[in-house]
């Protein structure tokens, strides 16, 4: 007889037996320590927990309502062991002697999403770009504009329909699936860190532009002030002569 626990993983409630919980807890703590110095630490760990929860739901579809050690091992095999991407190995648990190596047969095919991180209107064009492997969403946007200009109304209707029915790529796991990349802990961490770096560069660029505009306006204001000072000084000097 085994004890069971009720947990909330990635926003999903589960009932899990104690040995499975011990292994899962050690795995997530190891992941947490590995990414603790990353700027996107909370998002990375949250996305990994959400993906693990989705894997549990898929594996429990056969009717079982309790997450066992087998499901946890499958989830770890899919997400990747910490040592596979440079983290420390999972700490041993009282149940580790029962664990067996489990190979992952999980493969991620591309899924169609709206890409909110590169959207102009609704992110449909950038989502199609990722799905079909096009190098730049600009080409898809140009094709849509050209189709509209030459009189075809179907692209607009299709765009609106896709905007309505396609889910938005909210998490790092979604964005990996959109590109057809394997959804594992290592790739989730990489995607979040890359996006934070990209965002940081945009903020820095925006700050430079603001500073440049401020310096330019300050320079213009200084010239105007000098001109006014010269204009008021001339009559005073003339009056003093008379």
C-alpha positions in Angstrom: 0.0 0.0 0.0 1.3 3.4 -1.0 0.4 6.9 0.3 -0.8 9.4 -2.3 -0.6 13.1 -2.4 -2.6 15.9 -4.1 -0.4 18.4 -5.9 -0.8 21.3 -8.3 1.7 21.2 -11.1 1.8 23.9 -13.7 -1.8 24.9 -12.8 -3.1 21.3 -13.1 -4.2 19.2 -10.1 -2.9 15.7 -9.8 -2.9 12.8 -7.4 0.5 11.2 -7.2 2.0 8.4 -5.2 4.8 9.1 -2.7 7.7 7.6 -4.6 6.7 9.3 -7.8 6.4 12.6 -5.9 9.9 12.2 -4.3 11.4 11.7 -7.8 9.5 14.5 -9.4 10.3 16.9 -6.5 14.0 16.1 -6.7 13.9 16.7 -10.5 12.2 20.0 -10.2 14.5 21.2 -7.4 17.5 20.3 -9.5 16.0 22.2 -12.5 15.3 25.1 -10.2 18.8 25.3 -8.8 20.3 25.0 -12.3 18.4 28.0 -13.7 18.4 30.1 -10.5 20.9 32.5 -11.9 19.1 33.0 -15.2 17.2 36.2 -15.7 14.2 34.2 -16.8 14.3 31.8 -13.9 10.7 31.8 -12.9 9.4 31.6 -16.5 11.7 28.7 -17.4 10.7 26.7 -14.3 7.1 27.5 -14.8 7.1 26.4 -18.4 8.9 23.2 -17.5 6.3 22.4 -14.8 3.5 23.1 -17.3 5.0 20.8 -19.9 5.5 18.1 -17.4 1.8 18.4 -16.4 0.8 18.1 -20.0 2.8 14.9 -20.4 1.2 13.5 -17.3 -2.2 14.2 -18.7 -1.3 12.5 -22.0 0.1 9.4 -20.1 -2.9 9.2 -17.8 -5.4 9.1 -20.7 -5.7 5.3 -20.4 -7.9 5.6 -17.3 -5.5 5.7 -14.4 -6.1 8.7 -12.1 -2.8 8.5 -10.1 0.6 9.6 -11.3 3.0 6.8 -10.7 6.8 6.5 -10.8 6.4 5.2 -14.4 4.7 8.5 -15.6 7.4 10.6 -13.8 10.2 8.6 -15.5 8.6 9.1 -18.9 8.2 12.8 -18.3 11.9 13.1 -17.2 13.0 11.1 -20.3 11.1 13.4 -22.5 12.1 16.7 -20.9 15.7 15.5 -20.5 17.8 14.6 -17.5 19.5 17.6 -15.8 23.0 16.3 -16.5 22.2 16.2 -20.2 22.3 20.0 -20.3 25.0 20.7 -17.8 23.1 20.6 -14.5 23.9 18.5 -11.5 22.4 14.9 -11.5 19.1 14.3 -9.7 19.7 13.6 -6.1 19.1 9.9 -5.2 15.8 9.1 -3.5 14.7 6.1 -1.4 13.0 4.8 -4.6 15.8 5.3 -7.1 16.8 1.6 -7.0 13.4 0.9 -8.6 14.0 3.3 -11.4 14.9 1.9 -14.9 16.2 3.8 -17.9 13.3 5.0 -20.0 13.9 6.1 -23.6 11.7 8.8 -24.9 9.8 8.2 -28.1 8.2 11.6 -28.0 8.7 13.6 -31.1 7.5 17.1 -31.6 6.0 18.0 -35.0 5.4 21.6 -36.0 2.2 23.1 -34.7 0.5 26.2 -36.1 0.3 29.1 -33.6 0.1 32.8 -33.8 3.5 34.3 -32.8 2.8 37.1 -30.3 6.5 37.8 -30.0 6.7 38.9 -33.7 3.3 40.3 -34.5 2.3 43.3 -36.5 -1.5 42.7 -36.3 -2.3 39.3 -35.0 0.8 37.3 -35.3 -0.6 35.0 -38.1 2.1 35.9 -40.6 5.0 35.2 -38.2 3.2 31.9 -37.1 3.0 30.8 -40.8 6.6 31.7 -41.3 7.7 29.5 -38.4 5.5 26.6 -39.5 6.6 26.6 -43.1 10.3 27.3 -42.3 10.4 30.7 -44.2 13.4 32.7 -43.3 11.6 36.0 -42.6 7.9 36.8 -41.9 8.4 39.9 -44.1 7.9 37.8 -47.2 4.6 36.4 -46.0 3.4 39.9 -45.1 4.4 41.2 -48.6 2.6 38.4 -50.3 -0.6 39.2 -48.3 -0.3 42.9 -49.1 0.3 42.2 -52.8 -2.7 39.8 -53.0 -4.9 42.5 -51.5 -3.6 45.2 -53.8 -4.2 43.2 -57.0 -7.8 42.5 -55.9 -7.9 39.2 -54.2 -10.0 39.3 -51.0 -9.5 35.7 -50.0 -6.2 36.4 -48.1 -8.0 38.9 -45.8 -10.7 36.4 -45.1 -8.2 33.6 -44.5 -6.1 35.9 -42.2 -9.2 36.8 -40.1 -10.2 33.1 -39.8 -6.7 32.1 -38.7 -6.5 35.0 -36.3 -9.7 33.7 -34.7 -9.0 30.0 -34.6 -5.3 29.7 -34.0 -4.0 29.7 -30.4 -1.3 32.2 -29.4 2.1 30.8 -28.6 2.1 31.8 -24.9 4.8 29.6 -23.4 8.3 28.6 -24.4 7.0 25.1 -25.1 4.4 26.5 -27.5 7.1 28.5 -29.4 9.3 25.4 -29.6 6.4 23.3 -31.0 5.7 26.1 -33.4 9.2 25.7 -34.8 9.2 21.9 -34.7 11.9 21.8 -32.0 12.0 19.2 -29.2 10.1 20.5 -26.1 12.5 19.7 -23.3 14.0 21.5 -20.3 17.2 22.5 -22.1 15.4 24.1 -25.1 12.8 25.8 -22.9 15.7 27.4 -20.9 17.4 28.5 -24.1 14.3 30.0 -25.7 13.4 32.0 -22.6 17.0 33.3 -22.3 17.2 34.2 -26.0 13.9 36.1 -25.8 15.0 38.0 -22.7 18.3 39.0 -24.4 16.4 40.1 -27.5 14.0 42.1 -25.3 16.9 43.7 -23.4 18.5 44.7 -26.7 15.3 46.3 -27.9 15.0 48.2 -24.6 18.6 49.4 -24.9 18.1 50.5 -28.5 14.9 52.3 -27.5 16.8 54.0 -24.7 19.6 55.1 -27.0 17.0 56.6 -29.4 15.2 58.5 -26.6 18.6 59.9 -25.4 19.5 60.9 -28.9 16.2 62.7 -29.4 16.5 64.4 -26.0 20.0 65.6 -26.8 18.9 66.9 -30.2 15.9 68.8 -28.7 18.1 70.1 -25.9 20.6 71.4 -28.5 17.9 73.1 -30.5 16.4 74.7 -27.4 19.8 76.0 -26.4 20.3 77.6 -29.9 16.8 79.2 -29.7 17.6 80.6 -26.2 20.9 82.0 -27.4 19.2 83.7 -30.4 16.6 85.3 -28.1 19.3 86.5 -25.8 21.1 88.2 -28.7 17.9 89.7 -29.9 17.1 91.3 -26.6 20.7 92.5 -25.9 21.1 94.5 -29.1 18.4 97.2 -28.3 19.8 97.6 -24.8 23.3 98.3 -26.1 21.9 100.8 -28.6 19.9 102.7 -26.0 22.9 102.9 -23.8 24.9 104.7 -26.6 22.2 107.4 -26.9 
